[in-house]
Amino acid sequence: MVKSLEELGQKAARAKYEVQRLGTEEKNKALAAVAENLTARQDMILAANAIDVKNGEDKGMSSGLLDRLKLTEDRIAGMAEGLMQIVKLPDPIGEVLETFQRPNGLFIEKKRVPMGVIGIIYESRPNVTADAFGLCFKSGNAVILKGGSDAIHSNKAIMDVIREALENSGVTPDAILMIEAVDRTVTQEFMRMKEYVDVLIPRGGAGLIRSVVENSTIPVIETGTGNCHIYVDESADLEKAIPIIINAKTQRVGVCNACESLVVHKAVKEKLLPALAEKLMEKNVEIRGDEQVQQVIDCIPAAEEDYGTEYLDYIISMKTVSGLDEAIAHINKYNTKHSEAIITENAENAERFLNEVDAACVYVNASTRFTDGFEFGFGAEIGISTQKLHARGPMGLRELTSYKYTIKGNGQIRG
């Protein structure tokens, strides 16, 4: 193992016990100090981010990825607000989940406890640095971060601001550590640090997530890509549908909960598509449609792979269907188990969609853009889990904990 990684692992292993001993008030005071310092030191953070954005532009990075990378005063304020939301949330550590007494007199409690050291590998989203720290810290964990090379200056600046605030608060700054090397071999080594890291969480594109899942010897919580669909049902209120679709597709294109594919009941295509296409064109969205869509609006013919593509760009695929069964089958075939939505005024169809679509978050008459820890009231989020063990959907404080049994006896021995 690379020596510097070994040292980071040892520091994190020591820090986790220090963080676990902190009470709720101590954690909240430190988080508030970090939030204040992010705002106070925003000029330094923005200067570092400007370097990363310029490098991204020079490399020809897409507009969607540049948007993910870019920080502004408002986004830094949002990072600080996310930490303050975490301060307001109940501390999950020590929560008693279950109690029972055995016939032999043993009293057993099931309690929520920190995981220990959480490793996070992520790409091009410097706000993750603050979000991840806040959630890991409030849930009693130390964190080792491995960001992408595209955001290295931004990530390091944010980490330095966090460590400064922790130290000034009398808390070990090693509650957050960062692997600054951008060599891929270092990332591979990090995935094998099972001696020090209790769980690994990847946040990024399909390639990164697949690499971590396939190569890590550390248990992984898989945060998936977002090939998200909206299905416009036969009974849909089209005046409601168009603003939802436009929001889900264009409010931010480079995020995992953006709508990438529209599924349309053939009975509403004539009324919906011309008006929708006009609004999408105003936002410079390229439409790739099947034959029936092409009969109604001018668009690029959709290929089979379009229905399974997370574009992260101003592109949307469109597929017509004959009814709810076909819509659900299409979505379950091509989705990534992230976020799916139906626009309908039919309560029975809404309930079937909610029950039969296989995804972490399923919506009726709302934008998929709400799949977000902040919007769900969790404060910031560590990511959107698209797996089924042990967490699913937006992961907040509780999803970063485990549990243990504490057993109190009075001299009992097993016969």
C-alpha positions in Angstrom: 0.0 0.0 0.0 1.2 3.5 -0.8 2.8 4.9 2.3 0.7 8.1 2.3 -2.5 6.1 2.1 -1.3 4.0 5.1 -0.7 7.1 7.1 -4.1 8.5 6.1 -5.8 5.3 7.1 -4.0 5.3 10.5 -5.1 8.9 11.1 -8.7 8.2 10.2 -8.7 5.1 12.4 -7.6 7.2 15.4 -9.9 10.1 14.5 -13.1 7.9 14.3 -12.9 7.1 18.0 -12.4 10.8 18.9 -15.5 11.7 16.7 -17.5 8.9 18.3 -17.0 10.4 21.7 -18.3 13.8 20.8 -21.8 14.7 22.1 -24.5 16.2 20.0 -23.9 19.7 21.2 -20.1 19.5 20.4 -20.8 18.2 16.9 -23.4 20.9 16.2 -21.1 23.7 17.4 -18.3 22.4 15.1 -20.7 22.1 12.2 -21.9 25.6 12.7 -18.3 26.9 12.8 -17.6 25.1 9.5 -20.6 26.6 7.9 -19.5 30.1 9.0 -16.0 29.5 7.8 -17.2 28.4 4.4 -18.9 31.8 3.9 -16.0 33.7 5.5 -13.4 32.1 3.2 -15.5 31.9 0.1 -13.1 34.1 -1.9 -10.3 31.6 -1.4 -12.7 28.8 -2.4 -13.9 30.6 -5.5 -10.4 31.4 -6.6 -9.4 27.7 -6.4 -12.6 26.7 -8.2 -11.8 29.2 -11.0 -8.6 27.3 -11.7 -10.6 24.0 -12.0 -13.3 25.5 -14.2 -10.6 27.1 -16.5 -8.9 23.7 -16.8 -12.2 22.1 -17.6 -13.0 24.6 -20.3 -9.5 24.1 -21.8 -10.1 20.3 -21.9 -13.4 20.8 -23.7 -15.6 19.6 -20.8 -19.3 19.6 -21.6 -21.6 22.3 -20.3 -23.4 19.9 -18.0 -20.1 18.7 -16.4 -18.9 22.3 -16.1 -22.1 23.2 -14.3 -21.4 20.4 -11.8 -17.9 21.7 -11.3 -18.6 25.4 -11.0 -19.1 27.1 -7.6 -20.7 30.5 -7.0 -21.4 32.5 -3.9 -24.9 31.1 -3.9 -23.7 27.6 -4.1 -21.2 28.1 -1.3 -24.1 29.6 0.7 -26.1 26.5 -0.2 -23.3 24.3 1.2 -23.2 26.3 4.4 -27.0 26.1 4.6 -26.8 22.3 4.1 -24.5 22.1 7.1 -26.9 24.2 9.2 -29.8 21.9 8.2 -27.7 19.0 9.5 -27.2 20.9 12.8 -31.0 21.1 13.2 -31.6 17.4 12.6 -31.8 14.9 15.4 -28.6 13.1 16.2 -29.1 9.4 15.3 -26.3 8.1 17.4 -27.4 6.3 20.5 -31.0 6.0 19.3 -32.5 2.8 20.8 -34.1 0.9 18.0 -35.4 -2.0 20.0 -35.4 -3.4 23.6 -36.4 -6.8 25.0 -35.7 -9.0 27.9 -35.0 -12.7 27.7 -36.5 -15.3 30.0 -33.1 -15.7 31.7 -33.1 -12.0 32.7 -30.7 -10.7 30.0 -31.8 -7.2 29.0 -30.9 -6.5 25.3 -30.9 -3.1 23.5 -30.4 -2.5 19.8 -28.7 0.9 19.4 -27.7 3.0 16.5 -23.9 3.5 16.2 -21.5 5.1 13.7 -20.0 3.0 10.9 -16.5 4.3 11.7 -14.4 5.4 8.7 -16.3 6.2 5.5 -14.5 6.5 2.3 -16.0 8.5 -0.6 -14.8 8.5 -4.2 -16.5 11.2 -6.3 -16.1 13.3 -9.5 -16.3 16.9 -10.5 -18.7 18.1 -7.7 -16.8 20.1 -5.1 -20.0 20.6 -3.0 -19.8 16.9 -2.1 -16.7 17.7 0.0 -18.8 19.8 2.4 -21.9 17.7 2.2 -20.1 14.4 2.8 -18.2 15.8 5.7 -21.3 17.2 7.4 -23.3 14.0 7.2 -20.4 11.8 8.2 -19.4 14.0 11.1 -22.9 14.4 12.6 -23.4 10.6 12.4 -20.2 10.1 14.3 -17.9 9.0 11.5 -14.5 10.1 10.2 -14.3 10.4 6.4 -11.6 10.0 3.8 -12.4 11.7 0.5 -11.0 11.0 -3.0 -12.2 13.6 -5.4 -11.6 13.7 -9.1 -8.6 15.5 -10.7 -11.1 18.0 -12.4 -12.0 19.5 -9.0 -8.8 19.0 -7.0 -8.1 22.7 -6.3 -11.7 23.3 -5.2 -11.9 20.2 -3.0 -8.6 20.9 -1.3 -9.6 24.5 -0.6 -12.9 23.4 1.0 -11.2 20.7 3.0 -8.7 23.3 4.3 -11.5 25.6 5.4 -13.3 22.7 7.2 -10.1 21.5 9.0 -9.4 25.1 10.1 -12.8 25.4 11.6 -12.6 22.0 13.3 -9.2 22.8 14.9 -10.5 26.2 16.1 -13.5 24.3 17.7 -11.2 22.0 19.6 -12.1 19.0 17.4 -9.6 16.8 15.6 -9.2 18.1 12.0 -8.5 14.5 11.0 -12.3 13.9 11.1 -11.9 14.8 7.4 -9.0 13.6 5.3 -8.4 13.8 1.6 -6.3 11.8 -0.9 -4.8 14.5 -3.0 -3.0 12.2 -5.5 -4.8 12.0 -8.8 -3.1 8.8 -10.0 -5.6 6.1 -10.7 -3.4 3.5 -9.1 -3.8 5.4 -5.9 -7.6 5.1 -6.2 -7.2 1.3 -6.8 -5.1 1.1 -3.6 -7.8 3.1 -1.7 -10.4 0.6 -2.7 -8.4 -2.1 -0.9 -7.9 -0.3 2.5 -10.3 -2.6 4.3 -8.1 -2.5 7.4 -9.0 1.1 7.9 -12.1 1.9 5.9 -15.5 0.5 7.0 -17.6 1.4 4.0 -16.9 2.9 0.6 -19.4 5.1 -1.3 -18.8 6.1 -5.0 -20.4 9.2 -6.4 -20.0 9.9 -10.1 -20.6 8.4 -13.5 -21.3 4.9 -14.5 -17.6 4.1 -15.1 -16.5 5.2 -11.7 -19.3 3.3 -9.9 -18.7 0.1 -11.9 -15.0 0.3 -11.1 -15.6 0.7 -7.4 -18.2 -2.1 -7.3 -16.0 -4.5 -9.2 -12.6 -3.7 -7.6 -13.3 -2.8 -4.0 -12.5 -5.2 -1.1 -14.3 -2.7 1.2 -18.2 -3.0 1.5 -19.7 -0.6 -1.0 -22.9 1.4 -1.0 -23.7 1.9 -4.7 -24.9 5.3 -5.7 -26.2 4.9 -9.2 -26.5 6.8 -12.4 -29.8 8.5 -13.2 -31.5 7.5 -16.4 -34.8 9.0 -15.1 -38.1 8.8 -17.0 -41.4 10.7 -16.9 -44.4 8.9 -18.3 -47.3 11.1 -19.5 -50.4 9.0 -19.1 -53.6 9.2 -21.2 -55.4 11.0 -18.4 -52.6 13.6 -17.8 -53.3 17.2 -17.2 -51.1 18.6 -20.0 -50.9 22.1 -18.5 -49.4 20.4 -15.4 -47.2 18.0 -17.5 -45.3 20.5 -19.5 -43.8 22.6 -16.6 -42.9 19.4 -14.8 -41.0 18.0 -17.8 -39.3 21.3 -18.5 -38.2 21.5 -14.9 -37.0 17.9 -14.7 -35.0 18.2 -17.9 -33.6 21.7 -17.9 -33.4 23.1 -14.3 -30.0 21.5 -14.1 -29.0 19.0 -16.8 -25.8 17.7 -15.2 -27.4 16.0 -12.3 -28.5 12.4 -11.6 -32.1 13.2 -11.0 -32.7 15.1 -14.3 -35.2 13.6 -16.7 -33.4 11.9 -19.6 -36.3 10.1 -21.3 -40.0 10.9 -21.8 -42.6 8.2 -22.3 -45.8 9.4 -23.9 -49.2 7.7 -24.2 -50.1 7.7 -27.9 -53.5 9.2 -27.1 -51.9 12.5 -26.0 -49.0 12.8 -28.4 -50.8 15.1 -30.8 -51.8 17.6 -28.0 -48.7 17.3 -25.9 -45.7 17.1 -28.2 -45.9 20.3 -30.3 -46.3 22.6 -27.3 -43.7 20.6 -25.3 -41.2 20.7 -28.2 -41.6 24.5 -28.5 -40.7 24.9 -24.8 -37.8 22.4 -25.1 -36.4 24.3 -28.1 -36.4 27.5 -26.1 -34.0 25.7 -23.7 -32.0 24.3 -26.6 -32.9 20.7 -25.8 -32.3 18.2 -28.6 -35.1 15.7 -29.0 -34.5 12.1 -30.1 -37.9 10.4 -30.8 -39.3 7.2 -32.1 -41.3 7.0 -35.3 -44.6 8.1 -33.8 -42.9 11.1 -32.2 -41.3 12.0 -35.6 -44.7 12.0 -37.2 -45.8 14.8 -34.8 -42.7 17.0 -34.4 -39.3 17.5 -36.1 -36.7 15.6 -34.2 -33.7 13.3 -34.5 -34.6 9.6 -34.9 -34.0 7.8 -31.6 -31.7 4.7 -31.6 -32.2 1.9 -29.2 -29.3 3.0 -27.0 -30.9 6.4 -26.5 -33.5 4.9 -24.2 -30.8 3.6 -21.8 -28.5 6.7 -21.9 -27.9 9.2 -19.1 -27.1 12.2 -21.2 -26.2 14.8 -18.5 -26.8 17.3 -21.3 -29.5 19.2 -23.2 -30.8 16.0 -24.9 -34.0 14.0 -24.2 -35.3 10.8 -25.7 -39.0 10.2 -26.4 -40.9 6.9 -26.7 -44.6 6.5 -27.4 -46.5 3.6 -25.7 -50.0 2.1 -26.0 -50.8 2.1 -22.3 -49.6 1.8 -18.7 -48.4 -1.8 -19.0 -46.1 -0.9 -21.9 -44.8 2.2 -20.1 -43.9 0.3 -16.9 -42.2 -2.4 -18.9 -40.2 0.1 -20.9 -39.1 2.0 -17.8 -38.2 -1.1 -15.9 -36.1 -2.3 -18.8 -34.1 0.9 -19.3 -34.0 2.7 -16.0 -31.2 2.7 -13.5 -33.4 2.3 -10.4 -33.1 6.0 -9.5 -36.2 8.3 -10.0 -39.2 7.8 -12.2 -42.4 9.8 -12.5 -45.9 9.5 -13.9 -48.2 12.5 -14.9 -51.8 11.3 -14.5 -55.2 12.2 -13.1 -56.1 8.5 -12.8 -55.6 7.4 -9.2 -55.6 3.7 -10.1 -52.8 4.2 -12.7 -50.9 6.3 -10.3 -51.0 3.6 -7.6 -50.0 0.9 -10.1 -47.0 3.0 -11.3 -45.9 3.6 -7.7 -46.1 -0.1 -6.9 -44.7 -1.6 -10.1 -41.9 0.7 -11.2 -38.6 -0.6 -9.7 -36.8 2.6 -8.5 -35.6 4.2 -5.3 -37.9 7.1 -5.8 -41.2 7.1 -7.7 -43.3 10.2 -8.2 -46.9 11.1 -9.2 -47.4 14.6 -10.8 -44.0 16.0 -9.6 -40.5 16.6 -11.0 -37.8 14.0 -10.5 -35.5 16.8 -9.5 -36.8 16.5 -5.9 -34.8 13.3 -5.3 -32.3 15.1 -3.1 -31.4 14.9 0.5 -32.0 18.6 1.1 -35.4 18.5 -0.6 -36.4 15.4 1.5 -35.5 17.3 4.7 -32.3 15.3 5.4 -30.0 18.3 5.2 -27.3 17.5 2.7 -27.0 14.0 1.2 -24.2 11.6 0.8 -25.7 10.3 -2.5 -28.7 8.5 -4.0 -28.4 4.8 -3.4 -29.9 2.7 -6.2 -29.2 -0.6 -4.5 -31.4 -2.3 -1.9 -28.9 -3.1 0.8 -28.5 -1.4 3.2 -29.8 2.0 2.0 -32.0 3.1 -0.8 -32.7 6.6 -2.2 -31.2 9.8 -0.7 -28.8 8.9 2.1 -28.9 11.1 5.1 -27.7 10.6 8.7 -29.4 7.4 9.5 -28.1 5.7 6.4 -24.5 6.4 7.6 -25.0 4.4 10.8 -25.0 0.8 11.8 -26.3 -0.7 15.0 -25.1 -2.9 17.8 -26.7 -4.9 20.6 -25.8 -4.1 24.2 -26.6 -6.8 26.7 -26.9 -6.3 30.4 -26.8 -9.3 32.7 -26.6 -10.1 36.4 -24.3 -13.1 36.4 -26.0 -15.2 33.8 -24.1 -18.1 32.3 -25.1 -20.4 29.4 -25.8 -24.0 30.3 
